[in-house]
Amino acid sequence: MSSLSGRVALITGSSRGIGSAIAHLFAQQGAKVVVHGRDLAALSAVRSDIERAGGTTMQVVGDVTRFSDIEAMRLNIEQEFGPIDILVANAGGSATASGVIEEISEEAWRASLEGNLTATFLTIKSFLPGMKQRKRGNIITLSSAAGRRAHPKSPIPYSAAKAGIQLLTQDVAVQAGPFGIRANCIAPEAILTERNEQLIPPNQQKELADAHPIRRLGTPEDIAQAALFLASNQSAWITGVVLDITGGGFIA
């Protein structure tokens, strides 16, 4: 039997990159997968790929910085697939380049916090009450190595938002544990998503890879495998953990 057979999983921000890889892997492992995003064409392509491979999926569209959108998504999912067993709060991204703090605009600061920390908070706020009522559930959030260590070239609003996600996840783990709910966080380093492959020149990719004990950069599939472990019963006694997936680039 596949490790996620019969479970319903929502992966926010799954129209491409890490979220798409998680959605594909979860579907392969027997989950009914809900893919989410705002790019309808990209989202439909992911859904079609999963269904062609024999998976069961549906798609929802919504702005995860708006609680009303998330609540509408939740009701739609529950009507079609049933309640969510596994929530992967993946949606997010950096809205600012690296720079000194005094040059960061208020708008850029707010955009990063809204798109990452607030989005994760609102997503959990919507789905957690039902998990508590059912006395079961699994929450996985996505942070970043940028939220784990200071660096002079850090995109500060993004780093602060991702650090906030880590503590938020641990607080949820403590509060929700007595209800049979686990919450863990994945903190990847540089991942070769489609976007990063286009943005990072090949020579810089090699430099970054050589800085890791494992001499390569991570892939979305690497993160998907970590998410599968945390979603499965293999990690049944693991909660409140921030899991660094960095190829040895960050060793606490």
Secondary structure, 3 states (H helix, E strand, C coil): CCCCCCCEEEECCCCCHHHHHHHHHHHHCCCEEEEEECCHHHHHHHHHHHHHCCCEEEEEECCCCCHHHHHHHHHHHHHHCCCCCEEEECCCCCCCCCCCHHHCCHHHHHHHHHHHHHHHHHHHHHHHHHHHHHCCEEEEEECCHHHCCCCCCCCHHHHHHHHHHHHHHHHHHHHHHHHCEEEEEEEECCECCHHHHHHCCHHHHHHHHHCCCCCCCECHHHHHHHHHHHHCHHHCCCCCCEEEECCCCCCC
